[in-house]
Amino acid sequence: MGVTRLKRKDRRNKTVSRVEVQFLKLGRNIELGSKNKMSAKGQIAKNDEILNKLAADAK
């Protein structure tokens, strides 16, 4: 019996779910003192800083 290929929809679902899991791992709150502490120079920290600044300007 040969190896079956995933249909396009299933391949997409596999990729999307993998990306979502990665996003959730990066975005969740990380405890202080954790080895996984987010870097202050990381993209998520930069995005949060910009969003907070825009929210303050909008008020």
Predicted model as a PDB file, atoms N, CA, C, CB and O in Angstrom, pLDDT in the B-factor column:
MODEL        1                                                                  
ATOM      1  N   MET A   1       0.844  -1.186   0.000  1.00 54.00           N  
ATOM      2  CA  MET A   1       0.000   0.000   0.000  1.00 54.00           C  
ATOM      3  C   MET A   1       0.885   1.243   0.000  1.00 54.00           C  
ATOM      4  CB  MET A   1      -0.958   0.001   1.223  1.00 54.00           C  
ATOM      5  O   MET A   1       1.807   1.356   0.807  1.00 54.00           O  
ATOM      6  N   GLY A   2       0.608   2.149  -0.884  1.00 66.00           N  
ATOM      7  CA  GLY A   2       1.437   3.340  -1.013  1.00 66.00           C  
ATOM      8  C   GLY A   2       1.125   4.387   0.035  1.00 66.00           C  
ATOM      9  O   GLY A   2       0.105   4.320   0.721  1.00 66.00           O  
ATOM     10  N   VAL A   3       2.007   5.340   0.147  1.00 71.00           N  
ATOM     11  CA  VAL A   3       1.817   6.445   1.088  1.00 71.00           C  
ATOM     12  C   VAL A   3       0.772   7.391   0.505  1.00 71.00           C  
ATOM     13  CB  VAL A   3       3.168   7.199   1.369  1.00 71.00           C  
ATOM     14  O   VAL A   3       0.863   7.792  -0.656  1.00 71.00           O  
ATOM     15  N   THR A   4      -0.215   7.741   1.315  1.00 75.00           N  
ATOM     16  CA  THR A   4      -1.249   8.649   0.826  1.00 75.00           C  
ATOM     17  C   THR A   4      -0.838  10.089   1.111  1.00 75.00           C  
ATOM     18  CB  THR A   4      -2.621   8.333   1.480  1.00 75.00           C  
ATOM     19  O   THR A   4      -0.314  10.415   2.176  1.00 75.00           O  
ATOM     20  N   ARG A   5      -1.091  10.922   0.136  1.00 78.00           N  
ATOM     21  CA  ARG A   5      -0.786  12.352   0.308  1.00 78.00           C  
ATOM     22  C   ARG A   5      -1.967  13.044   0.937  1.00 78.00           C  
ATOM     23  CB  ARG A   5      -0.429  13.020  -1.041  1.00 78.00           C  
ATOM     24  O   ARG A   5      -3.118  12.676   0.703  1.00 78.00           O  
ATOM     25  N   LEU A   6      -1.674  14.059   1.746  1.00 75.00           N  
ATOM     26  CA  LEU A   6      -2.754  14.850   2.329  1.00 75.00           C  
ATOM     27  C   LEU A   6      -3.378  15.716   1.240  1.00 75.00           C  
ATOM     28  CB  LEU A   6      -2.234  15.727   3.506  1.00 75.00           C  
ATOM     29  O   LEU A   6      -2.682  16.229   0.363  1.00 75.00           O  
ATOM     30  N   LYS A   7      -4.669  15.868   1.307  1.00 82.00           N  
ATOM     31  CA  LYS A   7      -5.328  16.787   0.386  1.00 82.00           C  
ATOM     32  C   LYS A   7      -4.937  18.210   0.775  1.00 82.00           C  
ATOM     33  CB  LYS A   7      -6.886  16.600   0.408  1.00 82.00           C  
ATOM     34  O   LYS A   7      -4.472  18.466   1.886  1.00 82.00           O  
ATOM     35  N   ARG A   8      -5.136  19.120  -0.164  1.00 83.00           N  
ATOM     36  CA  ARG A   8      -4.689  20.501   0.054  1.00 83.00           C  
ATOM     37  C   ARG A   8      -5.287  21.098   1.320  1.00 83.00           C  
ATOM     38  CB  ARG A   8      -5.056  21.369  -1.144  1.00 83.00           C  
ATOM     39  O   ARG A   8      -4.589  21.776   2.074  1.00 83.00           O  
ATOM     40  N   LYS A   9      -6.577  20.853   1.562  1.00 82.00           N  
ATOM     41  CA  LYS A   9      -7.243  21.401   2.752  1.00 82.00           C  
ATOM     42  C   LYS A   9      -6.583  20.872   4.026  1.00 82.00           C  
ATOM     43  CB  LYS A   9      -8.752  21.046   2.745  1.00 82.00           C  
ATOM     44  O   LYS A   9      -6.372  21.624   4.977  1.00 82.00           O  
ATOM     45  N   ASP A  10      -6.258  19.579   4.041  1.00 83.00           N  
ATOM     46  CA  ASP A  10      -5.643  18.975   5.218  1.00 83.00           C  
ATOM     47  C   ASP A  10      -4.221  19.481   5.432  1.00 83.00           C  
ATOM     48  CB  ASP A  10      -5.639  17.461   5.089  1.00 83.00           C  
ATOM     49  O   ASP A  10      -3.790  19.692   6.566  1.00 83.00           O  
ATOM     50  N   ARG A  11      -3.495  19.673   4.328  1.00 80.00           N  
ATOM     51  CA  ARG A  11      -2.143  20.235   4.457  1.00 80.00           C  
ATOM     52  C   ARG A  11      -2.211  21.633   5.053  1.00 80.00           C  
ATOM     53  CB  ARG A  11      -1.427  20.272   3.083  1.00 80.00           C  
ATOM     54  O   ARG A  11      -1.407  21.997   5.911  1.00 80.00           O  
ATOM     55  N   ARG A  12      -3.199  22.425   4.578  1.00 81.00           N  
ATOM     56  CA  ARG A  12      -3.352  23.792   5.085  1.00 81.00           C  
ATOM     57  C   ARG A  12      -3.718  23.771   6.568  1.00 81.00           C  
ATOM     58  CB  ARG A  12      -4.428  24.556   4.278  1.00 81.00           C  
ATOM     59  O   ARG A  12      -3.165  24.540   7.355  1.00 81.00           O  
ATOM     60  N   ASN A  13      -4.649  22.893   6.952  1.00 84.00           N  
ATOM     61  CA  ASN A  13      -5.053  22.807   8.352  1.00 84.00           C  
ATOM     62  C   ASN A  13      -3.875  22.433   9.241  1.00 84.00           C  
ATOM     63  CB  ASN A  13      -6.179  21.789   8.520  1.00 84.00           C  
ATOM     64  O   ASN A  13      -3.721  22.965  10.341  1.00 84.00           O  
ATOM     65  N   LYS A  14      -3.046  21.515   8.757  1.00 82.00           N  
ATOM     66  CA  LYS A  14      -1.867  21.092   9.520  1.00 82.00           C  
ATOM     67  C   LYS A  14      -0.929  22.281   9.733  1.00 82.00           C  
ATOM     68  CB  LYS A  14      -1.124  19.937   8.790  1.00 82.00           C  
ATOM     69  O   LYS A  14      -0.423  22.494  10.835  1.00 82.00           O  
ATOM     70  N   THR A  15      -0.702  23.050   8.668  1.00 81.00           N  
ATOM     71  CA  THR A  15       0.203  24.196   8.758  1.00 81.00           C  
ATOM     72  C   THR A  15      -0.377  25.273   9.669  1.00 81.00           C  
ATOM     73  CB  THR A  15       0.478  24.775   7.361  1.00 81.00           C  
ATOM     74  O   THR A  15       0.329  25.828  10.511  1.00 81.00           O  
ATOM     75  N   VAL A  16      -1.661  25.566   9.498  1.00 83.00           N  
ATOM     76  CA  VAL A  16      -2.306  26.622  10.291  1.00 83.00           C  
ATOM     77  C   VAL A  16      -2.288  26.258  11.766  1.00 83.00           C  
ATOM     78  CB  VAL A  16      -3.759  26.855   9.817  1.00 83.00           C  
ATOM     79  O   VAL A  16      -2.003  27.106  12.612  1.00 83.00           O  
ATOM     80  N   SER A  17      -2.589  25.007  12.083  1.00 86.00           N  
ATOM     81  CA  SER A  17      -2.621  24.621  13.492  1.00 86.00           C  
ATOM     82  C   SER A  17      -1.225  24.695  14.109  1.00 86.00           C  
ATOM     83  CB  SER A  17      -3.192  23.203  13.647  1.00 86.00           C  
ATOM     84  O   SER A  17      -1.079  25.066  15.274  1.00 86.00           O  
ATOM     85  N   ARG A  18      -0.203  24.345  13.333  1.00 84.00           N  
ATOM     86  CA  ARG A  18       1.172  24.421  13.853  1.00 84.00           C  
ATOM     87  C   ARG A  18       1.547  25.877  14.129  1.00 84.00           C  
ATOM     88  CB  ARG A  18       2.179  23.786  12.849  1.00 84.00           C  
ATOM     89  O   ARG A  18       2.171  26.179  15.147  1.00 84.00           O  
ATOM     90  N   VAL A  19       1.167  26.774  13.224  1.00 83.00           N  
ATOM     91  CA  VAL A  19       1.471  28.194  13.399  1.00 83.00           C  
ATOM     92  C   VAL A  19       0.705  28.766  14.590  1.00 83.00           C  
ATOM     93  CB  VAL A  19       1.131  28.981  12.120  1.00 83.00           C  
ATOM     94  O   VAL A  19       1.240  29.577  15.347  1.00 83.00           O  
ATOM     95  N   GLU A  20      -0.566  28.335  14.756  1.00 83.00           N  
ATOM     96  CA  GLU A  20      -1.360  28.822  15.890  1.00 83.00           C  
ATOM     97  C   GLU A  20      -0.749  28.398  17.216  1.00 83.00           C  
ATOM     98  CB  GLU A  20      -2.797  28.311  15.794  1.00 83.00           C  
ATOM     99  O   GLU A  20      -0.693  29.193  18.154  1.00 83.00           O  
ATOM    100  N   VAL A  21      -0.292  27.161  17.305  1.00 81.00           N  
ATOM    101  CA  VAL A  21       0.332  26.678  18.532  1.00 81.00           C  
ATOM    102  C   VAL A  21       1.593  27.482  18.825  1.00 81.00           C  
ATOM    103  CB  VAL A  21       0.663  25.173  18.422  1.00 81.00           C  
ATOM    104  O   VAL A  21       1.847  27.857  19.970  1.00 81.00           O  
ATOM    105  N   GLN A  22       2.377  27.745  17.793  1.00 77.00           N  
ATOM    106  CA  GLN A  22       3.601  28.528  17.974  1.00 77.00           C  
ATOM    107  C   GLN A  22       3.250  29.931  18.471  1.00 77.00           C  
ATOM    108  CB  GLN A  22       4.408  28.606  16.648  1.00 77.00           C  
ATOM    109  O   GLN A  22       3.911  30.450  19.370  1.00 77.00           O  
ATOM    110  N   PHE A  23       2.212  30.549  17.892  1.00 77.00           N  
ATOM    111  CA  PHE A  23       1.796  31.889  18.293  1.00 77.00           C  
ATOM    112  C   PHE A  23       1.350  31.909  19.756  1.00 77.00           C  
ATOM    113  CB  PHE A  23       0.662  32.389  17.387  1.00 77.00           C  
ATOM    114  O   PHE A  23       1.700  32.818  20.508  1.00 77.00           O  
ATOM    115  N   LEU A  24       0.576  30.897  20.149  1.00 76.00           N  
ATOM    116  CA  LEU A  24       0.090  30.851  21.521  1.00 76.00           C  
ATOM    117  C   LEU A  24       1.234  30.658  22.506  1.00 76.00           C  
ATOM    118  CB  LEU A  24      -0.933  29.736  21.683  1.00 76.00           C  
ATOM    119  O   LEU A  24       1.216  31.223  23.599  1.00 76.00           O  
ATOM    120  N   LYS A  25       2.224  29.865  22.127  1.00 74.00           N  
ATOM    121  CA  LYS A  25       3.383  29.661  23.008  1.00 74.00           C  
ATOM    122  C   LYS A  25       4.135  30.980  23.202  1.00 74.00           C  
ATOM    123  CB  LYS A  25       4.334  28.577  22.425  1.00 74.00           C  
ATOM    124  O   LYS A  25       4.590  31.287  24.304  1.00 74.00           O  
ATOM    125  N   LEU A  26       4.262  31.755  22.121  1.00 72.00           N  
ATOM    126  CA  LEU A  26       5.004  33.016  22.208  1.00 72.00           C  
ATOM    127  C   LEU A  26       4.210  34.086  22.952  1.00 72.00           C  
ATOM    128  CB  LEU A  26       5.362  33.517  20.809  1.00 72.00           C  
ATOM    129  O   LEU A  26       4.789  34.915  23.654  1.00 72.00           O  
ATOM    130  N   GLY A  27       2.886  34.069  22.799  1.00 68.00           N  
ATOM    131  CA  GLY A  27       2.085  35.177  23.275  1.00 68.00           C  
ATOM    132  C   GLY A  27       1.533  35.046  24.677  1.00 68.00           C  
ATOM    133  O   GLY A  27       1.046  36.029  25.236  1.00 68.00           O  
ATOM    134  N   ARG A  28       1.594  33.861  25.263  1.00 63.00           N  
ATOM    135  CA  ARG A  28       0.963  33.715  26.575  1.00 63.00           C  
ATOM    136  C   ARG A  28       1.805  34.390  27.653  1.00 63.00           C  
ATOM    137  CB  ARG A  28       0.757  32.228  26.913  1.00 63.00           C  
ATOM    138  O   ARG A  28       2.990  34.656  27.455  1.00 63.00           O  
ATOM    139  N   ASN A  29       1.184  34.659  28.784  1.00 57.00           N  
ATOM    140  CA  ASN A  29       1.906  35.289  29.878  1.00 57.00           C  
ATOM    141  C   ASN A  29       2.971  34.339  30.406  1.00 57.00           C  
ATOM    142  CB  ASN A  29       0.940  35.702  31.004  1.00 57.00           C  
ATOM    143  O   ASN A  29       2.711  33.157  30.632  1.00 57.00           O  
ATOM    144  N   ILE A  30       4.142  34.858  30.594  1.00 58.00           N  
ATOM    145  CA  ILE A  30       5.262  34.049  31.067  1.00 58.00           C  
ATOM    146  C   ILE A  30       5.603  34.504  32.480  1.00 58.00           C  
ATOM    147  CB  ILE A  30       6.505  34.172  30.116  1.00 58.00           C  
ATOM    148  O   ILE A  30       5.745  35.700  32.734  1.00 58.00           O  
ATOM    149  N   GLU A  31       5.733  33.558  33.390  1.00 58.00           N  
ATOM    150  CA  GLU A  31       5.980  33.891  34.790  1.00 58.00           C  
ATOM    151  C   GLU A  31       7.331  34.583  34.955  1.00 58.00           C  
ATOM    152  CB  GLU A  31       5.923  32.628  35.659  1.00 58.00           C  
ATOM    153  O   GLU A  31       8.285  34.304  34.228  1.00 58.00           O  
ATOM    154  N   LEU A  32       7.387  35.491  35.927  1.00 58.00           N  
ATOM    155  CA  LEU A  32       8.646  36.160  36.214  1.00 58.00           C  
ATOM    156  C   LEU A  32       9.649  35.137  36.719  1.00 58.00           C  
ATOM    157  CB  LEU A  32       8.450  37.296  37.244  1.00 58.00           C  
ATOM    158  O   LEU A  32       9.294  34.222  37.462  1.00 58.00           O  
ATOM    159  N   GLY A  33      10.885  35.294  36.321  1.00 57.00           N  
ATOM    160  CA  GLY A  33      11.924  34.382  36.765  1.00 57.00           C  
ATOM    161  C   GLY A  33      11.985  33.111  35.944  1.00 57.00           C  
ATOM    162  O   GLY A  33      12.822  32.243  36.194  1.00 57.00           O  
ATOM    163  N   SER A  34      11.116  32.999  34.979  1.00 54.00           N  
ATOM    164  CA  SER A  34      11.108  31.805  34.144  1.00 54.00           C  
ATOM    165  C   SER A  34      12.296  31.833  33.191  1.00 54.00           C  
ATOM    166  CB  SER A  34       9.784  31.693  33.358  1.00 54.00           C  
ATOM    167  O   SER A  34      12.753  32.902  32.787  1.00 54.00           O  
ATOM    168  N   LYS A  35      12.784  30.668  32.840  1.00 57.00           N  
ATOM    169  CA  LYS A  35      13.870  30.594  31.859  1.00 57.00           C  
ATOM    170  C   LYS A  35      13.392  31.067  30.500  1.00 57.00           C  
ATOM    171  CB  LYS A  35      14.418  29.162  31.758  1.00 57.00           C  
ATOM    172  O   LYS A  35      14.192  31.469  29.655  1.00 57.00           O  
ATOM    173  N   ASN A  36      12.077  31.017  30.292  1.00 59.00           N  
ATOM    174  CA  ASN A  36      11.513  31.394  29.005  1.00 59.00           C  
ATOM    175  C   ASN A  36      11.102  32.860  28.953  1.00 59.00           C  
ATOM    176  CB  ASN A  36      10.327  30.524  28.693  1.00 59.00           C  
ATOM    177  O   ASN A  36      10.295  33.240  28.105  1.00 59.00           O  
ATOM    178  N   LYS A  37      11.630  33.676  29.828  1.00 65.00           N  
ATOM    179  CA  LYS A  37      11.216  35.074  29.886  1.00 65.00           C  
ATOM    180  C   LYS A  37      11.408  35.753  28.525  1.00 65.00           C  
ATOM    181  CB  LYS A  37      12.008  35.823  30.975  1.00 65.00           C  
ATOM    182  O   LYS A  37      12.431  35.581  27.861  1.00 65.00           O  
ATOM    183  N   MET A  38      10.392  36.530  28.132  1.00 67.00           N  
ATOM    184  CA  MET A  38      10.457  37.189  26.836  1.00 67.00           C  
ATOM    185  C   MET A  38      11.528  38.273  26.853  1.00 67.00           C  
ATOM    186  CB  MET A  38       9.090  37.786  26.462  1.00 67.00           C  
ATOM    187  O   MET A  38      11.720  38.972  27.848  1.00 67.00           O  
ATOM    188  N   SER A  39      12.204  38.390  25.747  1.00 73.00           N  
ATOM    189  CA  SER A  39      13.221  39.407  25.590  1.00 73.00           C  
ATOM    190  C   SER A  39      12.560  40.776  25.440  1.00 73.00           C  
ATOM    191  CB  SER A  39      14.120  39.094  24.378  1.00 73.00           C  
ATOM    192  O   SER A  39      11.501  40.893  24.823  1.00 73.00           O  
ATOM    193  N   ALA A  40      13.180  41.801  26.000  1.00 74.00           N  
ATOM    194  CA  ALA A  40      12.656  43.163  25.864  1.00 74.00           C  
ATOM    195  C   ALA A  40      12.797  43.645  24.426  1.00 74.00           C  
ATOM    196  CB  ALA A  40      13.384  44.127  26.824  1.00 74.00           C  
ATOM    197  O   ALA A  40      12.102  44.570  24.006  1.00 74.00           O  
ATOM    198  N   LYS A  41      13.700  43.017  23.669  1.00 80.00           N  
ATOM    199  CA  LYS A  41      13.911  43.401  22.280  1.00 80.00           C  
ATOM    200  C   LYS A  41      13.105  42.533  21.317  1.00 80.00           C  
ATOM    201  CB  LYS A  41      15.385  43.316  21.939  1.00 80.00           C  
ATOM    202  O   LYS A  41      13.212  42.686  20.100  1.00 80.00           O  
ATOM    203  N   GLY A  42      12.297  41.620  21.864  1.00 80.00           N  
ATOM    204  CA  GLY A  42      11.513  40.714  21.024  1.00 80.00           C  
ATOM    205  C   GLY A  42      10.407  41.450  20.287  1.00 80.00           C  
ATOM    206  O   GLY A  42      10.009  42.550  20.670  1.00 80.00           O  
ATOM    207  N   GLN A  43       9.919  40.828  19.228  1.00 84.00           N  
ATOM    208  CA  GLN A  43       8.904  41.464  18.393  1.00 84.00           C  
ATOM    209  C   GLN A  43       7.599  41.677  19.143  1.00 84.00           C  
ATOM    210  CB  GLN A  43       8.651  40.632  17.155  1.00 84.00           C  
ATOM    211  O   GLN A  43       6.929  42.688  18.936  1.00 84.00           O  
ATOM    212  N   ILE A  44       7.228  40.745  20.009  1.00 80.00           N  
ATOM    213  CA  ILE A  44       5.969  40.887  20.757  1.00 80.00           C  
ATOM    214  C   ILE A  44       6.046  42.081  21.694  1.00 80.00           C  
ATOM    215  CB  ILE A  44       5.656  39.602  21.557  1.00 80.00           C  
ATOM    216  O   ILE A  44       5.082  42.835  21.822  1.00 80.00           O  
ATOM    217  N   ALA A  45       7.192  42.256  22.350  1.00 83.00           N  
ATOM    218  CA  ALA A  45       7.370  43.390  23.251  1.00 83.00           C  
ATOM    219  C   ALA A  45       7.308  44.708  22.471  1.00 83.00           C  
ATOM    220  CB  ALA A  45       8.712  43.274  24.008  1.00 83.00           C  
ATOM    221  O   ALA A  45       6.718  45.683  22.937  1.00 83.00           O  
ATOM    222  N   LYS A  46       7.914  44.729  21.294  1.00 87.00           N  
ATOM    223  CA  LYS A  46       7.877  45.935  20.456  1.00 87.00           C  
ATOM    224  C   LYS A  46       6.447  46.240  20.025  1.00 87.00           C  
ATOM    225  CB  LYS A  46       8.783  45.765  19.216  1.00 87.00           C  
ATOM    226  O   LYS A  46       6.014  47.392  20.058  1.00 87.00           O  
ATOM    227  N   ASN A  47       5.713  45.195  19.617  1.00 87.00           N  
ATOM    228  CA  ASN A  47       4.325  45.394  19.192  1.00 87.00           C  
ATOM    229  C   ASN A  47       3.477  45.930  20.338  1.00 87.00           C  
ATOM    230  CB  ASN A  47       3.730  44.080  18.665  1.00 87.00           C  
ATOM    231  O   ASN A  47       2.681  46.850  20.146  1.00 87.00           O  
ATOM    232  N   ASP A  48       3.642  45.358  21.528  1.00 87.00           N  
ATOM    233  CA  ASP A  48       2.876  45.812  22.689  1.00 87.00           C  
ATOM    234  C   ASP A  48       3.168  47.280  22.996  1.00 87.00           C  
ATOM    235  CB  ASP A  48       3.194  44.942  23.916  1.00 87.00           C  
ATOM    236  O   ASP A  48       2.263  48.052  23.311  1.00 87.00           O  
ATOM    237  N   GLU A  49       4.432  47.650  22.900  1.00 88.00           N  
ATOM    238  CA  GLU A  49       4.835  49.027  23.178  1.00 88.00           C  
ATOM    239  C   GLU A  49       4.147  49.990  22.194  1.00 88.00           C  
ATOM    240  CB  GLU A  49       6.381  49.169  23.090  1.00 88.00           C  
ATOM    241  O   GLU A  49       3.628  51.031  22.597  1.00 88.00           O  
ATOM    242  N   ILE A  50       4.152  49.636  20.924  1.00 90.00           N  
ATOM    243  CA  ILE A  50       3.540  50.488  19.899  1.00 90.00           C  
ATOM    244  C   ILE A  50       2.026  50.577  20.111  1.00 90.00           C  
ATOM    245  CB  ILE A  50       3.852  49.943  18.483  1.00 90.00           C  
ATOM    246  O   ILE A  50       1.442  51.657  20.022  1.00 90.00           O  
ATOM    247  N   LEU A  51       1.395  49.427  20.394  1.00 90.00           N  
ATOM    248  CA  LEU A  51      -0.052  49.433  20.614  1.00 90.00           C  
ATOM    249  C   LEU A  51      -0.432  50.261  21.837  1.00 90.00           C  
ATOM    250  CB  LEU A  51      -0.567  48.006  20.776  1.00 90.00           C  
ATOM    251  O   LEU A  51      -1.429  50.982  21.810  1.00 90.00           O  
ATOM    252  N   ASN A  52       0.347  50.166  22.899  1.00 90.00           N  
ATOM    253  CA  ASN A  52       0.076  50.955  24.104  1.00 90.00           C  
ATOM    254  C   ASN A  52       0.222  52.450  23.812  1.00 90.00           C  
ATOM    255  CB  ASN A  52       1.027  50.540  25.249  1.00 90.00           C  
ATOM    256  O   ASN A  52      -0.564  53.264  24.296  1.00 90.00           O  
ATOM    257  N   LYS A  53       1.233  52.799  23.016  1.00 92.00           N  
ATOM    258  CA  LYS A  53       1.451  54.200  22.660  1.00 92.00           C  
ATOM    259  C   LYS A  53       0.289  54.720  21.820  1.00 92.00           C  
ATOM    260  CB  LYS A  53       2.782  54.367  21.896  1.00 92.00           C  
ATOM    261  O   LYS A  53      -0.184  55.836  22.035  1.00 92.00           O  
ATOM    262  N   LEU A  54      -0.176  53.909  20.855  1.00 91.00           N  
ATOM    263  CA  LEU A  54      -1.308  54.334  20.004  1.00 91.00           C  
ATOM    264  C   LEU A  54      -2.587  54.472  20.830  1.00 91.00           C  
ATOM    265  CB  LEU A  54      -1.534  53.322  18.849  1.00 91.00           C  
ATOM    266  O   LEU A  54      -3.378  55.389  20.608  1.00 91.00           O  
ATOM    267  N   ALA A  55      -2.784  53.563  21.781  1.00 90.00           N  
ATOM    268  CA  ALA A  55      -3.975  53.626  22.628  1.00 90.00           C  
ATOM    269  C   ALA A  55      -3.949  54.878  23.502  1.00 90.00           C  
ATOM    270  CB  ALA A  55      -4.079  52.365  23.508  1.00 90.00           C  
ATOM    271  O   ALA A  55      -4.984  55.509  23.718  1.00 90.00           O  
ATOM    272  N   ALA A  56      -2.770  55.237  24.001  1.00 91.00           N  
ATOM    273  CA  ALA A  56      -2.640  56.434  24.822  1.00 91.00           C  
ATOM    274  C   ALA A  56      -2.888  57.692  23.986  1.00 91.00           C  
ATOM    275  CB  ALA A  56      -1.249  56.489  25.473  1.00 91.00           C  
ATOM    276  O   ALA A  56      -3.510  58.642  24.461  1.00 91.00           O  
ATOM    277  N   ASP A  57      -2.403  57.697  22.749  1.00 91.00           N  
ATOM    278  CA  ASP A  57      -2.604  58.861  21.866  1.00 91.00           C  
ATOM    279  C   ASP A  57      -4.072  59.009  21.467  1.00 91.00           C  
ATOM    280  CB  ASP A  57      -1.729  58.734  20.601  1.00 91.00           C  
ATOM    281  O   ASP A  57      -4.551  60.122  21.250  1.00 91.00           O  
ATOM    282  N   ALA A  58      -4.775  57.899  21.374  1.00 84.00           N  
ATOM    283  CA  ALA A  58      -6.175  57.937  20.949  1.00 84.00           C  
ATOM    284  C   ALA A  58      -7.078  58.498  22.028  1.00 84.00           C  
ATOM    285  CB  ALA A  58      -6.645  56.551  20.562  1.00 84.00           C  
ATOM    286  O   ALA A  58      -8.169  58.985  21.730  1.00 84.00           O  
ATOM    287  N   LYS A  59      -6.641  58.439  23.277  1.00 77.00           N  
ATOM    288  CA  LYS A  59      -7.474  58.923  24.396  1.00 77.00           C  
ATOM    289  C   LYS A  59      -7.467  60.433  24.509  1.00 77.00           C  
ATOM    290  CB  LYS A  59      -6.999  58.321  25.706  1.00 77.00           C  
ATOM    291  O   LYS A  59      -8.116  60.989  25.395  1.00 77.00           O  
TER     292      LYS A  59                                                      
ENDMDL                                                                          
END                                                                             
